[in-house]
Amino acid sequence: MPGPGPHHEIEITHPGTFWYHPHVSVAEQVARGLYDVEPEVWRTGRQGTLILVNGAPAGEDLVLYATSRERWRIPDAAHSRFFALGLDGHLMHIVAGDAGPSRTTSTTDALTLAPGDRFEVVVEPAPGSRSVLWSLPVDRGFGVDPGEPFPLLTVVGPDAAADLPALPARRAGMPRVAIWTVHNTTDGIQPFHLHGLFFDGLDAAGIPPAFDSREDVANVPAGGVLRIAVPFEVPGPWMFHTHLLDHASHGMMAVIDVE
C-alpha cells in the first residue's frame, strides 16, 4: 500500500529493465543508507566497499543453482562503480540493453556495465559445472585503481543437459536519425545518460559497439568522443548528464526540450 506523501502512477510503455532514483542532491541521496558521503570523493565518485547481488553480500559463498538456460537482468545500480562481468568457462549472450531487446544477439566473455547501465543476458551453465561469476578490473581513469578480480557468486549447473531451442538471431530495431557527438574532456570514462529518449550507439573513439541495442547509457572514453543516433519520439524537457552522480551534482548536466 502507498505510504504517506506523494503517490505517483507511471504508465509503462517500453519493455526492458529500468530503475529509478531521486534527482535532488542525487549523489548524496543515492548513497544514503549504504555509506556516508565524503566531499573529497566527488571527483572520482564513491565506489564503496560493500557489493550486493540482489541485496545479498557478494562472494563465492552466494550460490545460484541454475537451470540449463538462464536469462539474467543485470542493472548496475552502484553509485560510481563500473563492473566487468565474466563467468568462468562460459559465454554470455546479450539479448537486451537499456531500452529492451537487441536487434541481434551478440556474445561476450566479459560484459562491462557503467553506473546506470542495464543488460539482459542468456547464459547456459554446463551440466555438473561449478563456476564463479567475477567482477573483473575496469580501468575507468581519474587515477582510480582498477582493483583485483572479485567473486560475485557461484553458479552451479544443472545435473543433466536439456534440449534447448536456438536463440533468435534478429529482432526489430528503430530508425537511425539525428546524430549527436558527445565529447569527454575529462581524464576518465564518463557514462553518458539521456532521460526520456533512447539512442543507438554508433561508435566510441571510432570503435562500433559490440552489441546492437537501444540504450540510454553509454560510455564516453576518457578524452574521447561518442557518436549516437537519437530519434526524438517523446516531447518534453529531457535531462542528460554523466551517470557518475557526483559529477552530475557538480554541474555535468543539461536539458534538451523536444517539442
N, C-alpha and C positions, 0 to 999 in steps of 0.2 A: 504494500500500500504506500502511496506517496506520503512523504513526511511533511512537516510544516515548511512554509516558504513557497517560492515559485514552483509551478508544475509545468513542464514542457512536454509537448507532444510532437514527435518528429515523424514525417512520412518517409518511409524507406523506398527509394526509387532505383538504387543500384545494388546488384549482388556484389558481395565482397566481404572483406574483413576490415572493420572500421573501429577506431577508438576515439574517445573524446576527452578533453581536459579544459581547464579554465584558461582564459587569456587575459586575466588581470594579475599582475605580479606573477607571471606564468612560471618563471624559473623557480621561484620560491614555493608556489603552491603545489606544483607537481612533485617537488622534492619533499614536502612536508609529510611526516609520518614515517619516512624511511631514514632520514638523517637531517641534521640542521645544515642550513646553507651558509657557507663562509664567503664573504665578499671577495676575497682574493682569488677565488677559483673561477671568476666569471669569464676570464679569457679562454680557458680550455674547456670549461664545463665540468661539473662534478660527476665523476664516474661512480663513486661509492665502492664499497667492498662486499655488499650483500647482493647476490644474484639469485633471483627467484624464477622458477619454472612453474607456471600455473599456481603461483602463490606458495610453493614449497621451496625450501633452500636447495639450490642446485648441487650436484655431486654424483659420483658413481653409485652411491647408495640409493639414489632415487631411481626406481626401476619402472620401465614401461614394458608390459607383456603384450607384444604386438601380434597382429594378425598378418596374413600373407601380403596384404596391401593396405597401407595406412595413408590417409590424407591428413596432413598437418597444416593447421592455420597458425602462422607464426607472425605475431606483431612484435616489433621492438618498441616496447613502452618505457624503455630506460630514459633517464634524464639526458645523458650525453654519451652513453656507451655504445660503440659500434660492436656488432657481432659478426664473426665469420664462422658459419656452422659447417662441421664436417662429421659424417658418421662413418666410423671405421669400416672399411671394406665394402661400402655401399655408395651408390649414386642417388642423388635427389632429382626428381623430375618436376620442374617448375610448371604449374598449370594455371596459376593466377597471380596477379600482382595487386597493387593498391586498389584498383577500381574493378576488380573481378577477373574473369577468365582471360588468359593469354591467347593471342592469335594462334601461336604454335606452342607445342610442348618442347621445352628445352631441358637439357640435362647438365648437372654440375656436381662436382665433388666437394665444393666449398661455396656456400651461399652467404653473401655479405649483406647485412642489414644495417641501415643507418637509423638513428633515433626517429621514430615515427613511421618507419617503413613497415610494410606488410607483404608477406608472400604466402601462397599455398603451394605445398609440395606433396608429391606422392613418393613414398618410399616402400620398398618391397624387401623386408628383412628375410634373410636366408633361413631356411629351416634349421633349427638347432643352434643358431648363431647367438652370440652374446657380444654386442658392440656398444662402444661408448660414443655418445654424441658430444663432440668437443666444441668449445668456443675457442677459435684459433686467433693468434695475434693479428691485429689490424693496425697498420701504420697510418694514423689519422692526422699526422703533422702536429704543429704547435709545440714540438718538442716533447710530446707525450710518449712515455714508454709504451711500446706495443704490448708489453707483458708476455706471459707464457701461456701455452695452451691450458685450458681449464675445462674439466669434465662437467657437463651439464646433467646428464642422466645416462643410464644404461638401458639399452633396448634389447630385449630378449625375443628372439624369433620364434615362430610357431613350431610345433612338433613335426609337421609334415608340409610338403608343398601343396599348393592349390592351383587349379586350372583357372587362369585369370584372362579376361578379355584384354585386347590391346588398348592402350591409352589413345584417345582421339588425337590425330595429328594436327588438325587445324580447327579454328573457331572463328566466329565473326569478329571483325575489328571495327575501328571507327576511322572516318576520313582524316587525312593529314592536312592541316591548314595552318594559318598564322604562325610563322616561325619566330620563336624567342631565342635570343642569345644571352646567356647569363654568365657574367664574368665574376670570378672569385679572385679578389686581390689580397686575400689573407694567406698565411703560410700553413694552413691546414685544410683538410676536407670540410666542405660545408654541405649539409643535406638541405637542398632547396625544397620548400614545401609550398604548394598552392592550394588555397581553400576553394571549395565550391565547384572547381573545374578539374578536369583530368587532362593528361597530356601523353603524347608519345615521346619517348626519348629517342633522339636521332643520333647523337654522338656526344661523348665527353672526351675532351682533348683529342678529338679526331677518331676516337675508337667507338664503334657502334655498340649498343648494349648486347649482353649475352642472351637476353630474353626479349620477347615481343609482347608486351602487355601495357595496358593503360595504367598510368601512375599518377600520384600526387606528391611523391617524394622521390628525389633523385640526387645523387652526389655530384657536386661540382669539385673537380680536382683542385688541390692547392695551387694557386697562381694560374689556374686554367679556365677553360670555357666549357659550358654545357649548352647544347642546342636541343630545343624541344619544340614539338608542334602542338599548338593549343587550339582546340575548337571552342569557341565562345558560345556554349549551349545554354547556360543558365544566367539570366540577368541578375544584377545586384552588385553591391560593392564587395569585392573578394580580396582578402588579405593574402599576401605572400611573404615568406620570411625564411630564415635559416631555422632548422629544427634543432640546432644547438641552442637550447632555450635561454641560456644566459646571454648569448649574443643577440637573440631576438629582443630580450628585455632591455638591452642596451642600444636598441635602435635599428638593428638589421631587419627591418620590416617595412612594408609599404602596402598600398591598396590600389587595385585596378577596378574601375567602375564599368561594368558591362551593361549596356543599355539595350 
